[in-house]
């Protein structure tokens, strides 16, 4: 099948526990892809196939699958909801054309839904909204619609209304066709009847239909004028307008139902086909200059007749070898083709190509623009690399990944484990760009860095179970940084005379605090040739190389400006090396004078708590040096937003659950670096010195 207008590449994303994986299961059942419905409660779902996912009932990595509905091919990616795995959502959104945002009928717009929604806005992905779990206690469809407007600042276009609520929820009213879809109690998705709207909902349904048409016709001036003159547009025209508005992110068609009880999923599949864009209707991916990363102004037009342009968006290692997931934007890819990886400049041969259904695969011989496929056994391809036709080299816009905020030290329990651990960690780093590893040169320990405690916890679990490496795990470490607070003007001379040619370099320089987020900047204002121009890069290199090891506790130094304004040189003894050594000495000499200061990572924390525990939660956050920014009361509890230092948040979930009798939830993500209070800084520096003394 090569008609691109019949393709839909969609993702399902939401806050943890809103029902993404369950919705995916129901879609697969309805489209005939699976025959027995799995359940997250007993770990039997199709897309959560890792042991860790089945046990915890959460999604950890995004899984891809393909199914068919009304002659349309749907490539679906089920993404995680947990904040520690946001990277999976981010990279999935990068290669999708549309999405389904799932919200819990009682929880509403939760913290992680906001983050995912923001990512989708940045990626310009069209979405439809599915308000799920309307059979649950406290479910309120209209409250969630209000939250979408107020919290997400998005415009929901209500397409269905619930019939009954909580235990009485039995079906939905399709606002456009003014018909009621009622499911029986058998629990089977196909057992429904289309009836007239229940009498008590007739007025409400008519009111919402009027709102729907008014919003839709705004997309077409001629229709709008006709509508204002009292002429009702045809169903085709309304659908065309909804499709256009959805594609332009003017509004988001909003549906309701219960995935677990199999109610309302058909209408969502129809909406995916009717309103979400095909690959050709999305703004094409921009091409960038590989040197600078700036856009070139050209785009990857989606067409099978163009030269090949594809993006590797995920690497996964399984029992058959490394799988590279690829979204093809333009051209065709066939078995045996030679393609160019524009990031490395190397060519690779396409061996086996497969279409994925979670962890099962079907072999295919060719794929084309619009497809999401996997290739087995690619050697040097990493996440975010562009694959293209060797005769037409291009680079697609790359992916940007967040920096890790937490690290732990690990070492294998036995000697044989270290080689096994090295190989396993190499594979895991290739799979997950937000997971980083480095070796502490002094102690020889391996440091794992990630996005949160759960993230690292699962990595250690995978090492143990999948790769058979037992680890000893140290306490979590916070990624502190250092900076300076006052300007200093200073001079440093490096000279060495010991037979043969000597070394001489004198520099006069100013060091001052830079703009927040500027990193390290260097400029030279030397005039008159006191430091010859060819030695300026050596001075810059000397300072830059010292930025990774601050003077207080050896943490990387941020936001420093260095200006070289004078100096001296010797016609024979001066060399680039001499000036580089002078700059290193100057850093050590002047940084303590410039009021060096420790910075700590501050996390944006979002806590949900039942009403009766609000005081305890706020008091506890204050004890953790938190700044409370906002409180929002909901029907089932209160959301508290604040900024809290990461060092105070270890093990927080345990405390929160104890305080709220297990009903509290929280999520956090990195916000910014902020100066450490004196007493905390002294303690951190003392701990680092004690650790170094042990080594």
C-alpha positions as CSV (number, residue, x, y, z in Angstrom):
1,X,0.0,0.0,0.0
2,X,1.6,3.2,-1.1
3,X,-1.1,5.9,-0.8
4,X,0.4,8.2,1.8
5,X,-3.0,9.9,2.5
6,X,-4.0,6.6,4.2
7,X,-1.1,6.7,6.7
8,X,-1.4,7.9,10.3
9,X,1.7,8.0,12.5
10,X,0.4,8.7,16.0
11,X,1.6,8.5,19.6
12,X,-0.3,8.0,22.8
13,X,0.9,10.1,25.6
14,X,-0.3,11.3,29.1
15,X,0.5,11.5,32.8
16,X,1.5,8.3,34.5
17,X,-1.6,6.1,35.1
18,X,-4.0,8.0,32.9
19,X,-4.5,4.8,30.8
20,X,-2.3,5.1,27.7
21,X,-1.2,1.5,27.6
22,X,-4.8,0.2,28.2
23,X,-6.0,2.5,25.4
24,X,-3.4,1.0,23.1
25,X,-4.5,-2.5,24.0
26,X,-8.1,-1.7,23.2
27,X,-7.1,-0.2,19.8
28,X,-5.1,-3.3,19.0
29,X,-8.1,-5.5,19.9
30,X,-10.6,-3.4,17.9
31,X,-8.4,-3.4,14.8
32,X,-8.0,-7.2,15.0
33,X,-4.2,-7.0,15.8
34,X,-4.6,-9.0,19.0
35,X,-7.3,-11.4,20.1
36,X,-6.9,-11.5,23.9
37,X,-6.9,-8.2,25.7
38,X,-4.0,-7.8,28.1
39,X,-4.1,-5.8,31.4
40,X,-1.5,-3.6,33.1
41,X,-2.8,-4.9,36.5
42,X,-1.4,-8.4,35.8
43,X,1.4,-7.3,33.5
44,X,0.1,-9.0,30.3
45,X,-0.2,-6.0,28.0
46,X,1.3,-6.1,24.5
47,X,3.4,-2.9,24.5
48,X,4.8,-3.2,28.1
49,X,6.9,-6.3,27.4
50,X,9.9,-5.6,29.6
51,X,9.9,-7.5,32.9
52,X,10.4,-4.3,34.8
53,X,7.3,-2.8,33.0
54,X,5.1,-5.8,33.7
55,X,6.0,-5.8,37.4
56,X,5.6,-2.1,38.1
57,X,2.6,-1.7,35.8
58,X,4.3,1.3,34.2
59,X,5.6,2.0,30.7
60,X,9.4,2.5,30.6
61,X,10.3,2.6,26.9
62,X,8.1,3.6,24.0
63,X,6.9,0.6,21.9
64,X,5.8,0.7,18.3
65,X,3.1,-1.3,16.6
66,X,1.1,-1.1,13.3
67,X,-2.6,-1.8,12.8
68,X,-5.4,-1.0,10.2
69,X,-8.7,0.8,10.6
70,X,-11.1,1.7,7.8
71,X,-8.4,1.0,5.1
72,X,-6.0,3.3,6.9
73,X,-2.6,2.2,8.2
74,X,-2.0,3.4,11.8
75,X,1.6,3.3,13.1
76,X,1.2,3.7,16.9
77,X,3.8,4.5,19.5
78,X,2.8,3.9,23.2
79,X,5.0,6.2,25.3
80,X,5.8,6.3,29.1
81,X,4.1,8.7,31.4
82,X,6.7,8.9,34.1
83,X,8.8,12.0,34.3
84,X,12.0,10.1,34.5
85,X,11.4,8.8,31.0
86,X,10.2,12.0,29.4
87,X,13.0,11.5,26.8
88,X,11.0,8.6,25.3
89,X,8.0,10.9,24.8
90,X,10.2,13.7,23.4
91,X,11.9,11.5,20.8
92,X,8.7,9.8,19.8
93,X,6.9,13.2,19.2
94,X,9.8,14.1,17.0
95,X,8.9,11.5,14.4
96,X,5.1,11.4,14.8
97,X,2.5,13.4,12.7
98,X,-0.3,13.3,15.3
99,X,-1.1,12.2,18.8
100,X,-3.8,11.2,21.3
101,X,-3.4,13.0,24.6
102,X,-5.1,10.8,27.3
103,X,-6.3,12.4,30.5
104,X,-7.8,10.7,33.5
105,X,-11.4,11.6,34.1
106,X,-10.9,12.1,37.8
107,X,-7.2,13.2,37.9
108,X,-7.6,15.7,35.1
109,X,-4.6,17.5,33.7
110,X,-1.8,16.2,35.8
111,X,1.9,17.4,36.0
112,X,3.3,15.1,33.4
113,X,0.5,15.8,31.0
114,X,1.6,19.4,31.1
115,X,5.2,18.5,30.3
116,X,4.2,16.2,27.4
117,X,1.7,18.8,26.1
118,X,4.5,21.4,26.1
119,X,6.8,19.0,24.2
120,X,4.0,18.3,21.7
121,X,3.4,22.1,21.2
122,X,7.2,22.6,20.6
123,X,7.1,19.8,18.0
124,X,3.9,21.1,16.4
125,X,2.1,17.8,16.7
126,X,-1.7,17.8,16.1
127,X,-3.6,16.0,18.8
128,X,-7.0,14.7,19.7
129,X,-7.9,14.5,23.4
130,X,-9.3,11.4,25.1
131,X,-10.8,11.9,28.6
132,X,-10.5,8.3,29.9
133,X,-11.7,6.5,33.1
134,X,-15.1,8.1,33.2
135,X,-16.3,5.0,35.0
136,X,-14.2,6.0,38.0
137,X,-15.2,7.6,41.3
138,X,-14.9,11.4,41.0
139,X,-14.8,11.4,37.2
140,X,-15.9,14.7,35.7
141,X,-15.6,15.2,31.9
142,X,-16.5,18.9,32.0
143,X,-14.0,19.7,34.7
144,X,-11.2,18.1,32.6
145,X,-12.3,20.2,29.6
146,X,-12.0,23.3,31.7
147,X,-8.6,22.3,32.9
148,X,-7.4,21.8,29.3
149,X,-8.5,25.4,28.7
150,X,-7.1,26.9,31.9
151,X,-4.0,24.8,32.7
152,X,-2.8,23.9,29.2
153,X,-4.1,27.1,27.5
154,X,-5.5,24.9,24.7
155,X,-8.9,25.0,23.0
156,X,-10.8,21.7,23.4
157,X,-13.5,21.0,20.7
158,X,-16.0,18.8,22.5
159,X,-17.0,15.9,20.0
160,X,-18.7,13.5,22.4
161,X,-20.6,13.9,25.7
162,X,-20.8,11.2,28.4
163,X,-24.0,9.3,29.1
164,X,-24.1,8.6,32.8
165,X,-21.1,9.1,35.1
166,X,-19.0,6.9,37.4
167,X,-20.7,3.5,37.8
168,X,-23.6,4.6,35.5
169,X,-21.3,5.5,32.6
170,X,-22.7,3.5,29.7
171,X,-21.9,5.4,26.5
172,X,-21.4,8.6,24.7
173,X,-23.3,11.1,22.5
174,X,-21.7,11.9,19.2
175,X,-22.2,15.7,19.0
176,X,-21.8,15.9,15.3
177,X,-24.2,13.2,14.2
178,X,-26.5,13.7,17.3
179,X,-26.6,10.0,18.0
180,X,-26.0,8.0,21.2
181,X,-23.6,5.1,21.3
182,X,-24.6,2.8,24.1
183,X,-22.5,-0.3,25.2
184,X,-24.0,-3.2,27.0
185,X,-22.5,-4.8,30.1
186,X,-20.7,-7.6,28.3
187,X,-17.4,-5.6,28.3
188,X,-16.9,-6.3,24.6
189,X,-16.0,-3.2,22.6
190,X,-18.0,-4.3,19.6
191,X,-21.3,-4.8,21.6
192,X,-22.9,-1.4,21.2
193,X,-26.0,0.1,19.6
194,X,-26.6,3.5,18.0
195,X,-29.7,5.1,19.5
196,X,-31.5,8.4,19.8
197,X,-30.0,10.8,22.4
198,X,-31.5,10.2,25.9
199,X,-34.2,12.9,26.6
200,X,-32.2,14.6,29.5
201,X,-29.2,15.2,27.2
202,X,-31.0,16.5,24.1
203,X,-30.6,20.2,25.0
204,X,-27.0,19.9,26.1
205,X,-26.1,18.0,22.9
206,X,-27.8,20.6,20.7
207,X,-25.9,23.4,22.5
208,X,-22.5,21.7,22.1
209,X,-23.3,21.0,18.4
210,X,-23.8,24.7,17.8
211,X,-20.5,25.5,19.6
212,X,-18.8,22.8,17.5
213,X,-20.0,24.2,14.2
214,X,-19.3,27.8,15.2
215,X,-15.7,26.9,16.1
216,X,-15.2,24.7,13.0
217,X,-16.5,27.2,10.4
218,X,-13.9,29.8,11.7
219,X,-11.5,27.8,9.5
220,X,-13.3,28.8,6.3
221,X,-14.4,32.4,5.7
222,X,-17.0,31.5,3.0
223,X,-18.7,28.9,5.2
224,X,-18.6,31.3,8.1
225,X,-20.5,34.0,6.1
226,X,-23.0,31.4,4.9
227,X,-23.5,30.1,8.5
228,X,-24.1,33.6,9.8
229,X,-26.8,34.0,7.2
230,X,-28.5,30.9,8.6
231,X,-27.2,28.3,6.2
232,X,-26.0,25.1,7.9
233,X,-22.8,23.7,6.4
234,X,-22.8,20.0,5.2
235,X,-21.2,17.3,7.3
236,X,-18.3,17.0,4.8
237,X,-17.6,20.7,5.1
238,X,-17.7,20.6,8.9
239,X,-15.3,17.6,9.0
240,X,-13.0,19.4,6.5
241,X,-12.9,22.4,8.8
242,X,-12.2,20.3,11.9
243,X,-9.4,18.6,10.1
244,X,-7.8,21.9,9.1
245,X,-8.2,23.4,12.6
246,X,-6.7,20.2,14.2
247,X,-3.8,20.3,11.8
248,X,-3.1,24.0,12.5
249,X,-3.4,23.4,16.3
250,X,-6.3,25.9,16.4
251,X,-8.3,23.4,18.6
252,X,-8.2,19.8,19.7
253,X,-11.1,17.5,19.1
254,X,-12.1,16.1,22.6
255,X,-13.6,12.6,23.2
256,X,-14.6,10.7,26.3
257,X,-14.9,7.1,27.3
258,X,-13.4,4.3,29.4
259,X,-10.6,2.3,27.8
260,X,-10.7,-0.3,30.5
261,X,-14.4,-0.9,30.1
262,X,-14.1,-0.8,26.3
263,X,-16.4,2.2,25.8
264,X,-15.8,4.9,23.3
265,X,-12.6,3.7,21.5
266,X,-14.2,3.3,18.1
267,X,-15.0,7.0,17.9
268,X,-11.4,7.8,18.7
269,X,-10.1,5.5,15.9
270,X,-12.6,7.3,13.5
271,X,-11.2,10.6,14.7
272,X,-7.6,9.5,14.0
273,X,-8.6,8.7,10.5
274,X,-10.9,11.7,10.0
275,X,-9.0,14.5,11.7
276,X,-5.3,13.7,12.3
277,X,-2.9,14.6,9.4
278,X,-1.3,12.1,7.1
279,X,2.5,12.4,6.6
280,X,2.1,14.7,3.6
281,X,-0.1,17.2,5.5
282,X,2.4,17.9,8.2
283,X,5.0,20.7,7.9
284,X,8.0,18.9,6.5
285,X,11.1,18.5,8.8
286,X,13.7,21.3,8.4
287,X,17.2,20.4,7.1
288,X,20.1,21.9,9.0
289,X,23.7,22.7,8.3
290,X,25.8,19.9,9.8
291,X,28.6,22.3,10.9
292,X,26.6,25.0,12.7
293,X,23.3,23.2,13.4
294,X,21.4,26.2,11.9
295,X,18.4,25.6,9.6
296,X,19.3,25.9,5.9
297,X,15.8,27.0,4.9
298,X,15.3,23.7,3.0
299,X,12.9,20.9,4.1
300,X,12.5,17.2,3.7
301,X,9.4,17.0,1.4
302,X,7.4,13.9,2.2
303,X,7.4,11.9,-1.0
304,X,8.4,8.4,-2.1
305,X,10.0,9.9,-5.3
306,X,12.5,12.1,-3.5
307,X,16.1,11.0,-2.5
308,X,16.1,9.1,0.9
309,X,15.9,11.1,4.1
310,X,15.3,9.3,7.3
311,X,15.9,9.8,11.1
312,X,17.1,7.2,13.5
313,X,15.0,8.0,16.6
314,X,15.6,5.1,18.9
315,X,18.1,2.2,19.4
316,X,16.9,-0.9,21.2
317,X,18.9,-4.0,22.0
318,X,17.0,-7.3,22.2
319,X,17.7,-11.0,21.9
320,X,18.2,-10.8,18.1
321,X,20.7,-7.9,18.2
322,X,20.6,-4.1,17.9
323,X,17.4,-2.6,16.4
324,X,17.5,0.9,15.0
325,X,14.0,2.5,14.8
326,X,13.8,4.7,11.7
327,X,11.2,7.2,10.5
328,X,11.5,7.6,6.7
329,X,10.6,11.2,5.7
330,X,11.4,11.0,2.0
331,X,12.3,8.4,-0.6
332,X,12.4,4.6,-0.3
333,X,14.6,2.1,1.6
334,X,15.1,-1.4,0.3
335,X,17.0,-4.5,1.7
336,X,20.6,-4.4,0.4
337,X,20.7,-0.6,-0.2
338,X,23.7,1.3,0.8
339,X,22.9,4.5,2.8
340,X,25.0,7.3,4.2
341,X,24.9,8.4,7.9
342,X,25.5,12.1,7.6
343,X,26.5,12.4,11.2
344,X,29.5,10.1,10.9
345,X,30.1,10.4,7.1
346,X,30.1,6.6,6.9
347,X,27.9,4.4,4.7
348,X,26.0,1.3,6.0
349,X,24.3,-1.5,4.2
350,X,20.7,-2.2,5.0
351,X,20.4,-5.9,6.1
352,X,17.2,-7.1,7.6
353,X,14.3,-4.7,7.8
354,X,11.3,-5.3,10.1
355,X,7.9,-3.9,10.9
356,X,7.5,-3.9,14.7
357,X,4.6,-5.1,16.8
358,X,5.9,-4.4,20.3
359,X,8.6,-7.0,20.7
360,X,7.5,-9.2,17.8
361,X,8.5,-8.4,14.2
362,X,7.6,-9.1,10.6
363,X,10.3,-9.1,8.0
364,X,9.8,-6.7,5.1
365,X,11.8,-6.0,1.9
366,X,11.2,-2.3,1.4
367,X,9.7,0.7,3.1
368,X,8.9,4.3,1.9
369,X,8.2,7.8,3.0
370,X,5.8,7.9,6.0
371,X,6.8,4.5,7.4
372,X,8.2,3.8,10.8
373,X,10.3,0.7,10.7
374,X,13.3,-1.0,12.4
375,X,16.6,-2.1,10.8
376,X,18.5,-5.0,12.4
377,X,22.3,-4.8,13.0
378,X,23.3,-1.2,12.1
379,X,26.8,-0.5,13.4
380,X,27.5,3.2,14.0
381,X,24.0,4.8,14.1
382,X,23.0,6.7,17.2
383,X,19.7,8.3,18.3
384,X,19.2,11.5,16.2
385,X,21.4,10.6,13.3
386,X,20.2,11.3,9.7
387,X,20.3,8.5,7.2
388,X,20.3,9.6,3.5
389,X,21.1,8.8,-0.1
390,X,24.9,8.8,-0.5
391,X,24.5,11.0,-3.6
392,X,22.4,13.6,-1.8
393,X,23.8,14.3,1.6
394,X,21.5,16.1,4.1
395,X,21.1,16.6,7.8
396,X,17.7,16.6,9.5
397,X,17.1,18.8,12.5
398,X,18.7,17.0,15.4
399,X,17.2,16.0,18.8
400,X,18.2,17.9,21.9
401,X,18.4,15.8,25.1
402,X,18.2,17.1,28.7
403,X,21.2,16.9,31.0
404,X,21.2,14.2,33.8
405,X,20.7,15.6,37.3
406,X,21.5,12.7,39.6
407,X,24.3,10.1,39.7
408,X,25.2,7.0,41.6
409,X,28.5,5.1,41.9
410,X,28.4,1.4,41.1
411,X,30.9,-1.4,41.0
412,X,30.4,-5.1,40.2
413,X,30.3,-7.5,43.1
414,X,32.9,-9.8,41.6
415,X,35.9,-9.4,39.3
416,X,34.4,-11.2,36.3
417,X,31.5,-8.7,36.3
418,X,33.4,-5.7,35.2
419,X,33.9,-6.7,31.6
420,X,30.2,-7.8,31.4
421,X,29.1,-4.5,32.9
422,X,31.2,-2.5,30.4
423,X,29.6,-4.2,27.4
424,X,26.0,-4.0,28.9
425,X,26.4,-0.3,29.9
426,X,27.7,0.5,26.4
427,X,24.4,-1.0,24.9
428,X,22.2,0.9,27.4
429,X,23.9,4.3,26.7
430,X,23.2,3.8,23.0
431,X,19.5,3.1,23.8
432,X,18.9,6.0,26.1
433,X,20.6,9.3,25.5
434,X,19.5,10.7,28.9
435,X,21.5,8.0,30.6
436,X,25.2,8.8,30.8
437,X,28.2,6.9,32.3
438,X,31.7,8.0,33.3
439,X,34.6,6.6,35.2
440,X,36.0,8.4,38.2
441,X,39.7,8.4,37.4
442,X,40.8,8.6,41.1
443,X,38.7,5.8,42.6
444,X,38.1,3.7,39.4
445,X,34.3,3.7,40.3
446,X,31.8,3.8,37.5
447,X,29.3,6.7,37.8
448,X,25.8,6.3,36.3
449,X,23.9,9.5,35.6
450,X,20.2,9.8,34.9
451,X,17.0,11.8,35.2
452,X,15.8,10.6,38.6
453,X,15.9,7.9,41.2
454,X,13.4,5.6,39.4
455,X,15.4,6.0,36.1
456,X,18.6,4.8,37.8
457,X,16.8,2.2,39.8
458,X,15.5,0.6,36.6
459,X,18.9,0.8,34.9
460,X,20.5,-1.2,37.8
461,X,17.6,-3.7,37.7
462,X,18.1,-4.2,33.9
463,X,21.9,-4.7,34.4
464,X,21.1,-7.3,37.1
465,X,18.3,-9.2,35.3
466,X,18.9,-8.8,31.6
467,X,22.7,-8.8,31.6
468,X,23.4,-10.8,34.9
469,X,25.6,-8.2,36.5
470,X,25.3,-7.9,40.3
471,X,26.2,-4.4,41.4
472,X,27.1,-2.7,44.7
473,X,25.4,0.7,44.5
474,X,26.6,3.8,46.4
475,X,24.4,6.7,47.7
476,X,23.0,9.0,45.1
477,X,25.2,12.1,44.3
478,X,23.9,15.5,43.3
479,X,25.4,17.2,40.2
480,X,26.6,20.4,41.9
481,X,28.2,23.3,40.0
482,X,30.5,26.2,40.9
483,X,30.6,29.8,39.9
484,X,32.2,33.1,41.0
485,X,30.5,36.2,42.5
486,X,33.0,39.1,42.0
487,X,35.3,40.4,39.4
488,X,39.1,40.1,39.8
489,X,42.0,41.6,37.9
490,X,45.3,39.6,38.2
491,X,48.5,38.7,36.6
492,X,50.4,35.4,36.4
493,X,53.9,34.5,35.0
494,X,55.0,31.0,34.1
495,X,58.7,30.6,33.6
496,X,60.9,27.5,33.7
497,X,64.6,27.4,33.0
498,X,66.4,24.1,33.1
499,X,69.0,23.7,30.4
500,X,68.0,24.0,26.7
501,X,65.2,26.2,25.7
502,X,63.0,27.4,28.6
503,X,59.3,28.3,29.0
504,X,58.0,31.8,29.5
505,X,54.5,33.2,29.4
506,X,53.1,36.2,31.3
507,X,49.4,37.1,31.2
508,X,47.4,40.0,32.7
509,X,43.7,39.2,32.8
510,X,40.3,40.0,34.3
511,X,37.9,37.3,35.5
512,X,34.3,38.2,36.2
513,X,30.9,36.5,36.6
514,X,29.1,35.9,33.3
515,X,25.4,36.0,32.4
516,X,23.4,33.1,33.8
517,X,23.6,30.2,31.3
518,X,26.5,31.7,29.4
519,X,29.0,28.9,30.4
520,X,32.6,30.0,29.7
521,X,33.4,33.0,27.5
522,X,36.9,34.3,26.6
523,X,38.0,37.5,24.8
524,X,41.3,39.1,24.2
525,X,41.8,42.9,24.2
526,X,45.6,42.8,24.0
527,X,47.1,45.6,21.9
528,X,50.7,46.3,20.8
529,X,51.7,42.6,20.5
530,X,52.6,42.0,24.2
531,X,51.0,38.6,23.8
532,X,51.3,37.6,20.2
533,X,48.0,36.6,18.5
534,X,49.0,33.0,17.9
535,X,49.2,32.4,21.7
536,X,45.6,33.7,22.4
537,X,44.0,30.3,21.7
538,X,46.4,28.6,24.0
539,X,45.4,31.0,26.9
540,X,41.7,30.3,26.1
541,X,42.4,26.5,26.0
542,X,44.2,26.7,29.4
543,X,41.3,28.4,31.1
544,X,38.7,26.3,29.4
545,X,40.4,23.0,30.4
546,X,40.2,24.1,34.1
547,X,36.5,24.8,34.0
548,X,35.6,21.2,34.6
549,X,37.3,21.2,38.0
550,X,36.3,24.1,40.2
551,X,38.5,25.3,43.1
552,X,35.9,24.6,45.9
553,X,35.1,20.9,45.5
554,X,36.2,20.0,42.0
555,X,32.7,20.5,40.4
556,X,32.4,22.0,36.9
557,X,32.4,25.9,36.9
558,X,29.6,27.8,35.2
559,X,29.1,31.3,33.8
560,X,32.6,32.8,33.9
561,X,34.0,35.5,31.6
562,X,37.8,35.8,31.1
563,X,39.4,38.8,29.4
564,X,43.1,38.8,28.5
565,X,44.2,42.4,28.3
566,X,48.0,42.4,28.6
567,X,51.1,40.2,29.2
568,X,54.6,39.6,28.1
569,X,56.5,37.1,26.0
570,X,60.1,36.0,25.3
571,X,61.3,35.8,21.7
572,X,62.9,32.3,22.3
573,X,61.3,30.7,25.4
574,X,57.6,31.6,24.7
575,X,55.4,28.8,23.2
576,X,51.7,27.9,23.1
577,X,52.4,25.3,25.9
578,X,53.9,27.9,28.1
579,X,50.9,30.2,27.8
580,X,48.5,27.3,28.3
581,X,50.3,26.4,31.6
582,X,50.2,30.1,32.6
583,X,46.4,30.1,32.1
584,X,46.0,27.0,34.2
585,X,48.1,28.5,37.0
586,X,46.1,31.8,36.7
587,X,42.8,29.9,37.1
588,X,44.0,28.2,40.4
589,X,45.4,31.5,41.7
590,X,42.5,33.8,40.9
591,X,39.3,31.8,41.3
592,X,39.4,31.6,45.1
593,X,39.9,35.5,45.1
594,X,36.8,35.9,42.9
595,X,34.4,34.7,45.6
596,X,33.9,31.1,44.4
597,X,30.4,29.8,45.2
598,X,28.7,26.4,45.1
599,X,25.5,26.0,43.0
600,X,22.9,23.3,43.5
601,X,20.3,22.0,41.1
602,X,16.8,23.2,41.9
603,X,13.9,21.0,40.9
604,X,10.4,22.1,39.8
605,X,8.3,19.9,42.1
606,X,4.5,19.2,41.7
607,X,2.9,17.4,44.6
608,X,-0.7,16.1,44.6
609,X,-2.2,15.5,48.1
610,X,-5.7,14.9,49.6
611,X,-7.1,18.0,51.3
612,X,-6.5,16.8,54.9
613,X,-2.7,16.5,54.5
614,X,-1.9,19.9,52.8
615,X,-0.4,21.4,56.0
616,X,1.9,18.4,56.5
617,X,3.1,18.4,52.9
618,X,3.8,22.1,52.8
619,X,5.6,22.0,56.2
620,X,7.7,19.1,55.0
621,X,8.6,20.9,51.7
622,X,9.6,24.0,53.8
623,X,11.8,21.8,55.9
624,X,13.5,20.6,52.7
625,X,14.3,24.3,51.9
626,X,11.5,24.4,49.3
627,X,9.8,27.6,48.0
628,X,6.1,27.1,47.5
629,X,5.0,28.8,44.3
630,X,1.3,27.9,43.8
631,X,-1.6,25.9,45.3
632,X,-4.6,24.7,43.2
633,X,-7.6,23.0,44.8
634,X,-9.2,20.2,42.8
635,X,-12.2,18.0,43.5
636,X,-10.1,15.1,44.9
637,X,-7.2,17.1,46.5
638,X,-4.7,19.9,46.2
639,X,-1.8,20.4,43.9
640,X,1.2,22.2,45.4
641,X,3.9,23.5,43.1
642,X,7.3,24.7,44.3
643,X,11.0,24.7,43.8
644,X,13.1,22.4,46.0
645,X,16.8,21.6,45.9
646,X,17.4,18.1,44.5
647,X,19.7,17.1,47.4
648,X,16.6,17.3,49.8
649,X,14.4,15.2,47.6
650,X,16.0,11.8,47.9
651,X,13.5,9.2,49.1
652,X,10.7,11.7,49.1
653,X,8.1,9.4,47.6
654,X,8.4,7.2,50.8
655,X,7.8,10.2,53.1
656,X,5.0,11.5,51.0
657,X,3.2,8.2,51.0
658,X,3.5,7.9,54.7
659,X,2.2,11.4,55.3
660,X,-0.8,11.0,52.9
661,X,-1.7,7.3,53.7
662,X,-0.4,6.3,50.3
663,X,-2.6,8.7,48.3
664,X,-0.1,11.4,47.5
665,X,1.8,11.6,44.2
666,X,4.5,13.8,42.9
667,X,6.6,14.6,39.9
668,X,9.7,16.7,39.5
669,X,11.9,18.0,36.7
670,X,15.1,20.1,36.6
671,X,14.5,23.8,36.7
672,X,17.7,25.8,37.3
673,X,20.9,26.1,39.3
674,X,20.9,28.3,42.4
675,X,23.5,29.3,45.0
676,X,23.9,26.9,47.9
677,X,23.4,28.3,51.4
678,X,26.7,28.6,53.3
679,X,26.0,25.7,55.8
680,X,25.0,23.3,53.0
681,X,28.0,24.3,50.8
682,X,30.5,23.7,53.7
683,X,29.0,20.3,54.3
684,X,29.2,19.3,50.6
685,X,32.9,20.5,50.4
686,X,33.8,18.6,53.6
687,X,32.2,15.4,52.2
688,X,34.1,15.7,48.9
689,X,37.4,16.3,50.8
690,X,36.7,13.3,53.1
691,X,36.0,11.2,50.0
692,X,39.2,12.3,48.3
693,X,41.2,11.6,51.4
694,X,39.9,8.0,51.5
695,X,40.9,7.5,47.9
